[in-house]
Amino acid sequence: MSRLQKFIDDCVYAYSPERGEKRAKARYRKEFTDKVAEVARLKLDRKRREYASGGGFQSAENSTDAHSWMTSDLSPDSDLEQDRPTMIKRADSAYKNYELATAHVEGRVIRVVGCGFTVQPELDHEELGVTEEAVDELNRTLRKAWDRLTERIGRNGEWLYEIQQQMQRYWERRGEFFLLFGDEDDPLAPVSCKVECVHPDRVSTPPGKAGDPFVRMGIQLDKNGKGIGCFVQDSHPGDSMDIKQTWTYYEFTAPNGLPRMLHHFDRRDSRQHRGYPRMQVGTKQLKNTEEYVEAETERNYVGACMAAFVHTEMPEDQAMMATGAVEDSSGKRIRDIQPSMIHYMGQADSVTLSNPTGAPASFKDFIEVADRKFAAACGTPYEMLTGDWSGLAYNAARIIWNMDEAAVDVLQMGHFKAVQAMYQHFVTRMVVTGQFAIDAAEYRSQPWIYWACRVIPPARASIDPAREDRNDLVNVAGRVIPHSLVVERKNGEPYDNVLRRIARDEKTLAKYGLQIQVAGMGDDGSEGPTQPGDTNQKSSDANTERQTVGA
């Protein structure tokens, strides 16, 4: 209302209060009608927006139930700068406090790393221009020195498998790992090469670089947006004793071309320079399950307690005195009902017992659905995560097993990259120290020839070892896969080492006149049973198909 309208209303009210009241009421009715019309117009506009997205896509509609979609127009790095600290805290809390999260991380560590990776040198005599015997001797020299180094390769004396397990844990909990290469004198190691798995939380932007657009979350970028180094805080940012507000800069590549700091993470977006844990997607399911289980546990506590309610014909005051009821300051009667105790019963009293219901029939289904969602978010099959294989036939279990092995194969690629970088540093130091009998100038001109090696992952487990081993031998006989692949997959060691050990065992057995007896598997005319109750291999195969895993 304008000043002129207010002045006129005041004049009319001063001349005739009755007419002034009517004028004010009419003005209020007009304002109310205008507001109602405006609300109706806004509702109509909202309906039009809800059911008519700009591009005609249902996923782009703006209905009420779609308002909770979380979207962002920020760049990958800006997104992570906003939300990465919270995602990491929740994923780390899930690992520390929830059984399934711990099972996921530790299960991945066992299946991906296990007892650790190893290396088999594979120098080629044709590329080096020497005899096969000379190359075999060079390979044996590298192999023996590498085995000695892996027992002390950590900066704090860790074995190689311990470093690799730590790397995998950081990958699951932080979505990345940093591996620092350096040198340290060690009289028991063949070379001075040492590695350290740097805690990802130590990699951060120093205060002096806070406004630098070429430093994102501790990663130094070049003008093309490529990461070329990182800033590592000299102590953990959450350490309450060793407090250091200083940072050390490490380039990703040393001047000789070898890795100085290896940063491995899953590049989900272009121009993304830090990783984040995949497990964070399923942390909400863990919280939902926890709250539901706590509520159900509390309800079961109450349900386990018997409470009785006594209805009596005694006068009210006498009933209160007999049952120990009192009145508070507001006049309300208070009586404690304790489980399994009835303090008073008269001849005309009636008693009603509480009978809480049991757990709802949907409790188990709800927990299983939530657990399956968390397993899907982590990328681990539900059966592998919980150990529940009930009701699955062998073929179904084999499919699930293959899916998990495919994920393990992908995750092991990061360890292949790390082990190859370690091996390159190892060979370089062997050449520099003169323990590897080659010309240093020739090595500098073509170092990749001397880096030739085969990274061997840890031994793989299986569902039905007898069947799968037999199938592997069939594939070897059919020239589908090499025999060395089967041997290394079963042992997690180089093929030559395994055969050498087998030859030594055969000589020892022959020395004492012993022989290994192998039970008939059905392919040599024998019909030895391989399953309880089987009489031959044919019935064994049929019986295995009918069996369910875990039965």
C-alpha positions as a printed Julia matrix, in Angstrom:
551×3 Matrix{Float64}:
   0.0     0.0     0.0
   1.37    3.38   -1.06
   1.68    6.43    1.18
  -1.11    8.19   -0.74
  -3.51    5.27   -0.17
  -2.62    5.17    3.5
  -3.2     8.97    3.78
  -6.63    8.64    2.15
  -7.56    5.73    4.46
  -6.55    7.77    7.49
  -8.63   10.76    6.31
 -11.73    8.6     5.71
 -11.3     6.91    9.11
 -10.96   10.31   10.82
 -14.12   11.63    9.11
 -16.16    8.41    9.63
 -14.67    5.46   11.55
 -17.44    3.18   10.24
 -16.65    3.97    6.61
 -12.92    3.69    7.36
 -13.41    0.14    8.71
 -15.39   -0.9     5.61
 -12.69    0.58    3.36
  -9.93   -1.31    5.24
 -11.84   -4.63    5.1
 -12.42   -4.23    1.38
  -8.72   -3.58    0.85
  -7.8    -6.73    2.89
 -10.21   -8.86    0.84
  -8.63   -7.57   -2.37
  -5.11   -8.35   -1.17
  -6.15  -11.86   -0.08
  -7.8   -12.55   -3.45
  -4.65  -11.41   -5.27
  -2.47  -13.7    -3.12
  -4.72  -16.72   -3.8
  -4.54  -16.03   -7.53
  -0.74  -15.76   -7.36
  -0.45  -19.09   -5.53
  -2.67  -20.79   -8.11
  -0.54  -19.36  -10.91
   2.67  -20.63   -9.28
   1.17  -24.1    -8.84
   0.19  -24.19  -12.5
   3.67  -23.12  -13.6
   5.22  -25.79  -11.38
   3.0   -28.49  -12.88
   4.01  -27.41  -16.34
   7.69  -27.67  -15.39
   7.18  -31.04  -13.72
   5.58  -32.82  -16.63
   7.26  -31.1   -19.54
  11.05  -31.35  -19.38
  12.91  -29.29  -21.93
  14.29  -32.21  -23.96
  11.42  -34.63  -23.45
  13.46  -37.0   -21.23
  11.68  -38.44  -18.21
  14.97  -38.54  -16.27
  15.16  -34.74  -16.64
  11.71  -33.98  -15.22
  11.38  -31.71  -12.19
   8.67  -33.47  -10.21
   8.49  -33.29   -6.45
  10.05  -36.75   -6.0
  12.95  -35.73   -8.24
  13.98  -32.72   -6.17
  16.36  -34.87   -4.08
  18.66  -35.62   -7.04
  22.15  -34.35   -6.26
  23.74  -32.77   -9.31
  26.77  -30.6    -9.88
  28.12  -28.38  -12.62
  31.62  -28.25  -11.12
  34.71  -29.78  -12.68
  35.98  -33.18  -11.45
  38.68  -31.57   -9.3
  36.3   -28.96   -7.9
  33.8   -31.68   -7.05
  36.45  -33.64   -5.18
  37.75  -30.55   -3.4
  34.25  -30.04   -2.02
  33.24  -33.59   -1.1
  36.34  -35.81   -1.03
  37.19  -35.2     2.68
  33.68  -36.21    3.76
  33.61  -39.27    1.47
  36.94  -40.45    2.85
  35.87  -40.0     6.46
  32.69  -42.01    5.93
  34.43  -44.78    3.99
  37.12  -44.96    6.67
  34.5   -45.06    9.41
  32.72  -47.89    7.57
  36.0   -49.84    7.41
  36.59  -49.38   11.14
  33.05  -49.94   12.43
  31.05  -52.12   10.03
  31.63  -55.82    9.46
  30.79  -55.85    5.75
  33.09  -52.91    4.98
  35.96  -54.58    6.82
  35.23  -57.86    5.04
  35.26  -56.06    1.69
  38.6   -54.32    2.23
  40.42  -57.23    3.84
  38.91  -59.71    1.37
  40.14  -57.61   -1.52
  43.61  -57.46    0.05
  43.72  -61.26    0.27
  42.37  -61.91   -3.22
  44.3   -59.17   -5.05
  47.65  -59.24   -3.2
  47.66  -62.39   -1.09
  51.27  -63.36   -0.4
  52.55  -60.76   -2.84
  53.71  -60.45   -6.44
  57.06  -61.59   -7.74
  59.13  -61.09  -10.88
  60.74  -63.47  -13.35
  63.5   -61.78  -15.46
  63.11  -62.52  -19.17
  66.18  -61.22  -20.97
  66.25  -62.23  -24.65
  69.53  -63.64  -26.0
  68.7   -62.44  -29.52
  68.26  -58.82  -28.43
  71.42  -58.94  -26.34
  73.41  -60.8   -28.99
  74.71  -63.47  -26.59
  74.17  -67.17  -26.11
  71.2   -68.66  -24.33
  73.45  -69.99  -21.58
  74.78  -66.49  -20.91
  71.26  -65.05  -20.78
  70.12  -67.78  -18.42
  72.98  -66.9   -16.1
  72.05  -63.2   -16.21
  68.41  -64.05  -15.47
  69.43  -66.21  -12.51
  71.64  -63.4   -11.15
  68.79  -60.9   -11.33
  66.32  -63.37   -9.86
  68.46  -64.2    -6.82
  69.23  -60.55   -6.1
  65.54  -59.62   -6.5
  64.48  -62.29   -4.0
  66.92  -60.86   -1.46
  65.7   -57.31   -2.07
  62.0   -58.14   -1.65
  62.68  -59.23    1.95
  63.91  -55.72    2.85
  62.54  -53.38    0.19
  60.43  -51.3     2.58
  61.88  -48.14    4.07
  61.11  -49.52    7.52
  62.25  -53.04    6.65
  58.92  -54.33    5.29
  58.72  -57.22    2.89
  57.32  -56.56   -0.56
  53.99  -58.27    0.19
  53.48  -55.98    3.21
  53.97  -52.9     1.04
  51.55  -54.27   -1.56
  48.9   -55.06    1.04
  49.17  -51.53    2.37
  48.81  -50.17   -1.15
  45.63  -52.18   -1.7
  44.14  -51.03    1.61
  44.74  -47.41    0.67
  43.17  -48.1    -2.71
  39.99  -49.41   -1.09
  39.81  -46.78    1.67
  41.1   -43.74   -0.25
  40.74  -44.71   -3.89
  44.45  -44.21   -4.58
  47.96  -44.95   -3.37
  51.31  -43.14   -3.49
  54.58  -45.09   -3.73
  57.81  -43.18   -3.05
  61.12  -44.5    -4.42
  64.43  -43.68   -2.75
  67.75  -45.01   -1.54
  69.01  -46.07    1.85
  72.12  -47.99    2.8
  71.33  -51.56    3.83
  74.23  -54.0     4.24
  71.91  -57.01    3.94
  70.25  -55.89    0.68
  71.89  -56.28   -2.75
  71.11  -52.64   -3.7
  70.08  -49.47   -1.88
  66.6   -49.25   -3.44
  63.83  -48.61   -0.89
  60.13  -47.82   -1.26
  57.56  -46.24    1.04
  53.78  -46.32    0.74
  52.87  -42.72    1.58
  49.59  -42.14    3.4
  47.27  -40.35    0.93
  46.1   -37.93    3.64
  49.62  -36.49    3.77
  49.33  -35.31    0.17
  47.71  -31.89    0.42
  48.1   -28.31   -0.75
  50.51  -26.21    1.36
  49.09  -22.94    2.72
  51.34  -20.93    0.42
  49.85  -22.67   -2.64
  46.19  -22.36   -1.63
  45.34  -19.91   -4.41
  47.53  -21.48   -7.09
  45.36  -22.84   -9.95
  48.16  -25.27  -10.86
  48.04  -27.02   -7.45
  44.91  -29.11   -6.91
  44.57  -31.14   -3.7
  48.34  -31.33   -3.36
  49.05  -32.27   -7.01
  51.29  -29.93   -8.99
  50.08  -29.45  -12.57
  51.83  -28.2   -15.66
  50.29  -25.75  -18.13
  48.46  -28.61  -19.87
  46.81  -29.83  -16.69
  49.06  -32.89  -16.32
  50.18  -33.93  -12.84
  53.95  -33.62  -12.56
  54.48  -33.85   -8.8
  52.88  -33.67   -5.38
  53.33  -31.97   -2.01
  53.65  -34.34    0.95
  53.23  -33.05    4.48
  56.19  -34.11    6.63
  53.84  -35.57    9.27
  50.29  -36.87    9.2
  47.84  -33.93    9.44
  46.01  -35.66   12.29
  49.06  -36.58   14.37
  48.7   -35.17   17.89
  52.38  -35.61   18.81
  54.47  -35.14   15.65
  53.07  -31.81   14.48
  54.81  -30.42   11.41
  53.36  -27.74    9.18
  55.97  -28.27    6.45
  55.67  -29.94    3.08
  58.15  -31.67    0.76
  57.69  -31.58   -3.0
  58.33  -34.78   -4.96
  58.32  -34.94   -8.74
  56.51  -37.9   -10.26
  59.46  -38.62  -12.58
  63.13  -38.49  -11.63
  65.73  -36.88  -13.97
  66.82  -40.35  -15.21
  63.26  -41.08  -16.39
  62.39  -43.55  -13.63
  59.4   -42.98  -11.34
  60.17  -40.95   -8.23
  56.63  -40.92   -6.82
  54.08  -43.32   -8.32
  50.5   -42.05   -8.0
  47.92  -44.66   -8.99
  44.17  -44.0    -8.94
  41.07  -44.75  -10.97
  40.68  -41.96  -13.54
  36.9   -41.76  -13.8
  36.92  -38.29  -15.38
  39.18  -36.26  -17.62
  41.34  -33.77  -15.73
  40.78  -35.68  -12.48
  43.9   -35.67  -10.31
  42.92  -37.48   -7.08
  41.06  -40.69   -6.38
  38.17  -41.41   -4.06
  36.87  -44.7    -2.6
  34.2   -46.52   -4.53
  32.9   -47.88   -1.23
  31.5   -44.44   -0.3
  28.48  -45.09   -2.54
  27.2   -47.8    -0.19
  27.86  -46.21    3.2
  24.23  -45.06    3.46
  23.08  -48.68    3.23
  25.29  -49.55    6.2
  23.76  -46.75    8.26
  20.23  -47.81    7.33
  21.0   -51.39    8.34
  22.59  -50.28   11.6
  19.59  -48.14   12.59
  17.13  -50.9    11.68
  19.08  -53.54   13.62
  19.4   -51.28   16.66
  15.67  -50.57   16.64
  14.88  -54.26   16.26
  17.3   -55.17   19.05
  15.72  -52.63   21.38
  12.29  -53.94   20.53
  13.43  -57.48   21.29
  14.76  -56.33   24.65
  11.34  -54.92   25.47
   9.64  -58.02   24.09
  11.71  -60.25   26.36
  10.33  -58.48   29.45
   6.91  -59.5    30.82
   4.81  -56.63   32.15
   1.41  -57.07   33.94
  -1.37  -54.49   34.23
  -3.7   -55.01   37.23
  -7.32  -53.82   37.03
  -8.84  -53.72   40.55
 -12.17  -52.76   42.19
 -10.45  -51.31   45.25
 -10.88  -47.62   45.94
  -8.41  -45.51   44.06
  -6.5   -44.28   47.11
  -6.18  -47.77   48.59
  -5.03  -49.23   45.25
  -2.37  -46.54   45.0
  -1.12  -47.28   48.5
  -1.15  -51.06   47.95
   0.79  -50.9    44.71
   3.25  -48.25   45.83
   2.06  -45.57   43.42
   2.92  -41.96   44.26
   2.03  -38.54   42.91
   4.48  -36.09   41.51
   4.38  -32.31   41.97
   1.87  -31.95   39.13
  -0.54  -34.51   40.61
   0.25  -37.27   38.08
   0.34  -40.82   39.46
   3.62  -42.64   38.92
   4.07  -46.39   39.17
   7.14  -48.33   38.01
   6.28  -51.47   36.06
   9.16  -53.9    36.55
   9.5   -57.06   34.43
   8.26  -60.36   35.88
   6.91  -58.73   39.09
   3.28  -58.26   40.24
   3.18  -56.53   43.62
  -0.53  -56.74   44.42
  -3.54  -58.85   43.39
  -6.92  -58.95   45.1
  -9.85  -61.36   44.75
 -11.62  -59.11   42.26
  -8.59  -58.11   40.29
  -8.0   -58.89   36.64
  -4.52  -59.09   35.09
  -3.52  -58.26   31.5
  -0.08  -59.35   30.27
   1.82  -57.53   27.55
   2.61  -59.77   24.58
   4.9   -57.94   22.12
   5.04  -59.33   18.62
   8.19  -60.92   17.22
  10.43  -59.68   14.47
   8.63  -58.71   11.25
   8.8   -61.2     8.41
  10.49  -58.59    6.2
  13.46  -58.06    8.53
  15.71  -60.64    6.9
  14.75  -59.54    3.39
  15.44  -55.9     4.21
  18.89  -56.71    5.62
  19.77  -58.85    2.61
  18.68  -56.17    0.12
  20.71  -53.52    1.96
  23.76  -55.82    2.07
  23.43  -56.59   -1.64
  23.3   -52.88   -2.44
  26.44  -52.28   -0.42
  28.17  -55.19   -2.15
  27.19  -53.79   -5.55
  28.53  -50.37   -4.56
  31.86  -51.91   -3.54
  32.14  -54.07   -6.64
  32.36  -57.28   -4.61
  29.76  -60.04   -5.18
  27.37  -60.45   -2.27
  28.32  -64.1    -1.85
  32.02  -63.26   -1.64
  31.35  -60.49    0.84
  29.1   -62.4     3.24
  30.21  -65.99    2.62
  26.59  -66.98    1.96
  26.66  -69.42   -0.98
  23.54  -71.33    0.03
  21.1   -72.28   -2.7
  23.59  -71.78   -5.54
  24.42  -74.5    -8.04
  28.01  -74.96   -9.17
  27.43  -73.15  -12.46
  25.9   -70.11  -10.73
  28.68  -70.04   -8.16
  31.25  -70.3   -10.95
  29.74  -67.26  -12.72
  29.97  -65.21   -9.52
  33.52  -66.42   -8.97
  34.47  -65.42  -12.52
  32.99  -61.95  -12.02
  35.1   -61.43   -8.91
  38.21  -62.75  -10.64
  37.64  -60.28  -13.48
  37.6   -57.43  -10.92
  40.73  -58.86   -9.3
  42.49  -58.94  -12.69
  41.76  -55.24  -13.19
  42.92  -54.29   -9.69
  46.13  -56.27  -10.11
  47.12  -54.07  -13.04
  47.97  -51.27  -10.61
  50.28  -53.63   -8.73
  51.84  -54.77  -12.01
  52.7   -51.13  -12.71
  54.16  -50.67   -9.22
  56.22  -53.88   -9.3
  57.59  -53.07  -12.76
  58.67  -49.63  -11.51
  60.42  -51.28   -8.54
  62.13  -53.72  -10.88
  63.37  -50.9   -13.13
  64.96  -49.17  -10.13
  66.43  -52.49   -9.03
  68.05  -53.25  -12.41
  69.42  -49.71  -12.68
  71.14  -50.0    -9.31
  72.45  -53.47  -10.18
  74.11  -51.98  -13.26
  75.48  -48.93  -11.42
  77.0   -51.05   -8.65
  78.57  -53.46  -11.13
  76.64  -56.52   -9.97
  75.11  -56.92  -13.42
  77.82  -57.67  -15.97
  76.83  -55.36  -18.82
  78.18  -52.12  -20.21
  76.67  -49.06  -18.45
  76.65  -46.98  -21.66
  74.81  -49.72  -23.51
  72.3   -49.92  -20.69
  71.62  -46.18  -20.78
  70.99  -46.31  -24.55
  68.41  -49.13  -24.36
  67.39  -49.75  -20.74
  64.04  -51.33  -21.64
  65.82  -54.38  -23.05
  67.17  -55.16  -19.58
  63.84  -54.37  -17.88
  62.17  -57.3   -19.64
  60.4   -59.36  -17.02
  57.17  -61.18  -16.24
  55.24  -60.06  -13.16
  53.69  -63.11  -11.49
  50.6   -62.54   -9.3
  49.88  -64.61   -6.19
  48.4   -68.08   -6.47
  44.69  -68.21   -7.26
  42.12  -70.2    -5.29
  39.36  -72.26   -6.94
  35.9   -73.63   -6.17
  36.44  -77.21   -7.32
  40.22  -77.79   -7.53
  39.99  -81.34   -8.92
  37.7   -80.38  -11.78
  39.44  -77.1   -12.61
  42.91  -78.67  -12.53
  41.73  -81.39  -14.9
  40.26  -78.77  -17.25
  43.54  -76.82  -17.2
  45.48  -79.92  -18.2
  43.02  -80.54  -21.03
  43.59  -76.97  -22.26
  47.34  -77.43  -22.02
  47.12  -80.67  -24.02
  44.96  -78.92  -26.6
  47.51  -76.08  -26.94
  44.96  -73.55  -25.68
  47.05  -72.19  -22.79
  50.74  -72.66  -21.95
  51.71  -75.03  -19.2
  53.76  -72.27  -17.55
  50.59  -70.2   -17.04
  48.88  -73.03  -15.15
  51.93  -73.71  -12.98
  52.44  -70.04  -12.06
  48.75  -69.51  -11.35
  48.69  -72.49   -8.99
  51.95  -71.65   -7.2
  52.45  -67.91   -7.53
  56.1   -68.56   -8.38
  58.16  -68.49  -11.61
  57.75  -71.5   -13.87
  61.47  -72.31  -13.89
  61.66  -72.25  -10.09
  58.74  -74.66   -9.73
  60.16  -77.11  -12.29
  63.56  -76.92  -10.67
  62.03  -77.8    -7.3
  60.05  -80.67   -8.84
  63.24  -82.07  -10.4
  64.98  -81.92   -7.03
  62.04  -83.69   -5.38
  62.13  -86.48   -7.99
  65.85  -87.0    -7.42
  65.32  -87.17   -3.66
  62.47  -89.68   -4.03
  64.55  -91.83   -6.4
  67.44  -91.73   -3.96
  65.33  -93.39   -1.28
  63.41  -95.65   -3.68
  60.07  -93.84   -3.3
  57.41  -93.04   -5.88
  54.4   -90.7    -5.86
  51.08  -92.5    -6.37
  48.31  -90.47   -8.03
  44.7   -91.59   -7.67
  42.93  -92.47  -10.93
  40.95  -89.59  -12.43
  39.05  -91.61  -15.02
  41.19  -90.69  -18.02
  43.6   -93.65  -17.71
  41.05  -96.45  -17.59
  40.63  -96.3   -13.82
  37.35  -95.53  -12.15
  38.49  -94.21   -8.79
  35.83  -92.2    -6.97
  36.3   -88.43   -6.72
  33.09  -87.68   -4.79
  31.61  -89.5    -1.78
  29.37  -92.25   -3.17
  30.63  -91.99   -6.75
  31.79  -95.11   -8.58
  33.42  -93.54  -11.62
  34.3   -90.21  -13.15
  31.13  -89.99  -15.23
  28.85  -90.2   -12.22
  31.17  -87.81  -10.36
  30.66  -85.12  -12.99
  26.91  -85.64  -12.96
  26.8   -85.53   -9.18
  28.84  -82.34   -9.04
  26.41  -80.62  -11.38
  23.53  -81.47   -9.05
  25.28  -80.39   -5.89
  24.9   -76.92   -4.49
  27.77  -75.01   -3.04
  27.74  -75.11    0.74
  25.26  -77.98    0.94
